[in-house]
C-alpha cells in the first residue's frame, strides 16, 4: 500500500515495487511514481476499461457515463474497421483535439487497448458468421491471389451460399499472408484448413478461380469441381484477340507509350492541362491500362480519343520521339 492517510483505489490494481516505481497487477506494465496516482488512474481507464474516479475526491462514474464510454468506444472501433484506419490514429494530435471538442469527458483508448477491442469485435463477428455458415446446406468458394505493393503475397477465400431466408450471402473465410511457394499442394493445404475451420468440408459444390494451372491443380487435389472465373476468361479472350490483330496491337502499344509519358513527366502533365484550359475542356487525366483488366484498355483508348485535340497540341510542343498527333491511315467505314 502507498503511504498516506487515504488509500487510493488505484492501489487495488498496482504495487509499489520501489520508492519511485509502480507496476500494474493486470498487465505488469511499470510506471514512474511521484506521490500521485493520476497516471495510474488514466492507465486503468484507457487500457483496462476500469472506471475510476477522475480525482481522489470524486465518486465512481455513474452507470450512464460508463454506458456512454462503451458507446463511444464501439463507435471508434467501427470507424477503424469501416475506414481501414491505423490504430495509431488515437495518438494523432488533430484527432485528439477533435474528439476533445466533441466530448471532453471521453478518454480515448490507447493503441494497444484499441487493438484489443478490434480483435474482440472480430471474434464476436466471426462467431456469428460461423453460426450462419454452419446452417448452409451447400456452399461454393471463390479464391484469388495477389501481391501487395510491399511484395507480400496474399490468398483470399470467400464462401457463397443461400441463407434460410432464401437470400444470397457471402462470407470472407480468410485473407491469408502466403509466404510459401504458390504450388498446388500449398494452396490446397491452406484452403483445406479454412474449410475445416468453418465446418464446410463436404458442403462445397464448386471452387471458382482463375485459369492458372496451380489453381486448377489445387481443386483437383481437394476433389472439388473447378469453375473458371468468367471475368478472367473474358479478359484472356479480349487480350488474345488484341494480340492477334496487328493494327489494334500497334494502337494499344502507342497509346501505352503516350500515357506513360504524361504519367511520368510533370512537364508533359502540365502542358496537357494548359492545352485543355486553352480549349475550354475539362482537365481530364489520361488512363493507363492494367494488364489483367481488358476494360482498362478500352478506357485508355477512349480517353485518348476524347482528349485527342489537347493531347495533339501538347505533344507538338514537347521534345519526344512520339508522333505529334494520331494520324488517320485508313478510310472510315461507310454504309452502302
N, C-alpha and C positions, 0 to 999 in steps of 0.2 A: 504494500500500500504506500502511496506517496505521502510524504509528510504534510501536515497541515491540520487545521481544526475540522474542515469539512471535506468529506471524501467525495471526489467527483465520480460520476457514473462511468467516465472513461476508463477508470481502473478496473471495471468489470471485464474489460477486454484487452488490457495492457499490463505488462510487467515492467518494473523499473530494473533494468539489468546493469546500470551503472549510474553514478550521480548525474550524468548528462545524456543518458540514452535510455529509450524505452523500446519495447518490442510488442508488436500486435500478436495476441494469442491466437488469432484466426489464420492469418497469412504469414506470420513470422517476420513481417517487414519491420525494420528498425528505423526509429526517428530520433532526432536530436531533442533533448528535453531541457527547457529553461524555466521551470516552475510554472508553465502554462500548459493547459490541456487542449488549447484551441486546435492545433494541428491534429491531435489525436481524434477530436470530435469530427473534424472535417473528413478524416480518413474513414471513420466508421460510417458516416453518412454517404459519401460518394463511392466508396469501394464495396462496402459490405451491406449497404442499404439499411443500416441500423439507424432508426430515428433517435436522435439525441437532442437535448436542449440546445438552443442556439447560444446560450450562456449558462453559467453555473446557477444563476438566479431565476432561470426560466423553467417552466414545466415542460414535459414532453409534448411534442406536437399532437394536437387533437386528430382524431381519425380522418376528418375531411381533408386535412393538409397532407396526411400520408397518402390518401387516395389520389389527391391532385398530383403528387410527385410520381406515383406509379403511372398515372395517365400520361404525364409529360415524358417519362422515361420510355413508355411504349411508343409514343409518337416519334420520339427521337430515333428509336430502333427502326421504325417503319421508314423514316426518311433515309436512313443509312442504307437500308436494303433496296428500297424502290429507286433511289437516285444513284446507287452504287458509289456512295461517298466513302472516303477513307475514315478509319477510326480516329485519325489524327485531327479531324475537324473540330473535335471538342477542345483542342489545345490552341486553336486559331483565335487570335485576339479579336478579330472582327466578329466572329461567330459568338464569342463570349459576350461582347458588348451588345450585340443584337438580342441575344437571349435575356440578358440582364435588363434591357429596356422593356422587353415584353413581360417578364416576370422576375423581379429582383429576388424573390424568395426561393427561386428554383436553383438547386445546386446541381450543376452539370456533372454527370459521372465522368471519371477519367477514362483514358483509352482502354485500360485493362478491364475496368468494370463494363464498359460499353461492349467490348468483345465478348465478355461472358454473357451479357444479355442477348446479343445477337445469336450466339450459339444456342442459348436456351430456347429462343424463339424458333430457330431452325429445327431443333429436336422436336418441339411441340408440333410444328407444321408437318414434319416428316412422319410423325406418328399418325396424324390424321390422314396423310396421303397413303401410308401403308394400309390403313384400315379400308380406304376406298378401293385401292388396287386389289386387295385380298378378296373383295366381293365380286370382282370381274370374272366372268366365266372364260373369257378368251381375250388375248391382247395381241397387238403387233408392236414391233420395235423398229425404230429408226436410229441409225448410228452414223456418226461423221467424225472426221479427224481434221485438225488444223494446227497451224504453228503460229504462236504469238509473235509480237514484234521483238520479244526477247529470245526468240528461237526455242521456246519451250513447246513441246507437242502436247496436245490435249485430245482426249476421246470423250465424246458426249453420247449418251444413250437415252432415248426418250421412249416412253411407253404410251400407247394409244388404245383406247377401249371404249365400249358403250356402257354408260352407267345404268343403275337400276331405274333411273328416270328416263331412260332411252335418250340420253344426250351424249354426244361425242366428248370425250375428256382426254387430256394429255398430261402426263406427269414426267418430269425430268428425273430419271433414276440416278443419274450421276454425271458430273463433268470431272473427269479424272486426268491429272497430270500423267503423261505417258512417257517416261524416260527410256523404256525398253525399246528394242528394235521393233519395227512395225510388222512383225511376222504374223501369219495367220494364227499360229499357236498362242502367241502372247495376247492377241486381240480376243481370241476365243476364251482364254483364261479370265481376262478382265470382265468380259460380258457374262460369263458363266457365274462369276462371283456376284455380280449385280442381280442376276436372275434369282440366285439363291437368297440373297439379302432381302429381296422384295417378294419372295414366295410366289414366283410366277413360272417356275420351271414346269413344263408340261402344259402350260396355257398359251405359249407363244405360237401363233399361227403363221408368222412371217417376219423376216428381217429385211428392212429396206436400207440399202446403202448405195454408194456409187459403184462404178464398174471396175474398181481397182481389183486386181487378182487376189490380193491378200484379204480383201473384204469378202469376196466370193468364197474363197477357201475357208475363211473363218466360219461362214454359215454352214458349210459342209461339215466342218469338224463338230459343230454344235447340233448337227442333224436338223437344221431349220431350213424351211423354204426360203430361198433368197429371191428378193424382188429388186430389180434395178431401179434406181431413182429416175423418174420420168424427166425431171428438170435437168439432171445430169446428162441423160441420154440425148435430150433435145439440144443441149449445149454442144455435145460431140457432133451431132448431125450438122448443126449450123457451122461450127468451126471447120469440119471436114469439107463441107460444101464451099466455104470461102477459100480454103486452101487449094481446091481443085478448079477454081475459077481465077485464072491469072489476072484478069483485069480488075476484079474486086480485091484480090490479094494485094495488087500494086497500090490501089487507092487506100486500102487499110494501112499498108506499110508507110506510105507517105503521110497519112493522117496521124499515125502514132508519132512520127518524127516532128511534125508541126506542133502537135500538142505538147510533146516533150520539151521543145524549145521554149514555149510560153509558160510551161510549168517550172522550168529550171532557171530561167533568166528574168531577173526583176526588170531589166531594161525592156525586154520584149513585152512583159506583162503590162508595164506602164504605158508602152506605146500603143498596145491594143486598147487599153482603157481610154487613152486620149483620142484615138480614132473613133471609138464608139460614141464618145461625148460629142465630137465634131459632127457626127452623122445623126445625132439626137436619138441614139439607140440605147437600150438598157445595157449596163455593163455586165454582161453575162461572161462567166469564166468558161474556158474550154474544158472538155471532159475527156479524161484518159480511159481507155478500155481496160478491163480486167480480164485476164486470160480465161478464167473459169466462168465468166458470165457473158453469154453471147449477146444479151440485150445491151451490155455496156458498149459493145462495138457499134451497135445501132445508134445508141445515144451519142457516142463520139462523132460519128459521121453526120448525124442530124444536126448537132451543134455547129460543126464545121460549115455545113451548108448554110445554116441560118446566119452565121457570122461571116460569110464569105467576103462581104464588102469591106467592113473594117479590118478583117484579117488580111485581105489582099493589100490594103493600104499600109498596114503595119509592116508586113513582110517586105514591101517595096522600100521601106526606109531603113531596114535592118541589114547589117552586113552578115549574111548567112549563105550557105550553099543550097538553101531551099528555094524552090521556084517562087517568084513574087506573088503569084496568084494562080489558083487552079484554072486550067485551060480545058475547054471542051474539045475532045478529039473525035467524037462521034456525033452523028446527027441525032436529034431527039426522035423518039418513036412517034409515028403519026398513024392515024386511023385511015382506013381506006374510004 
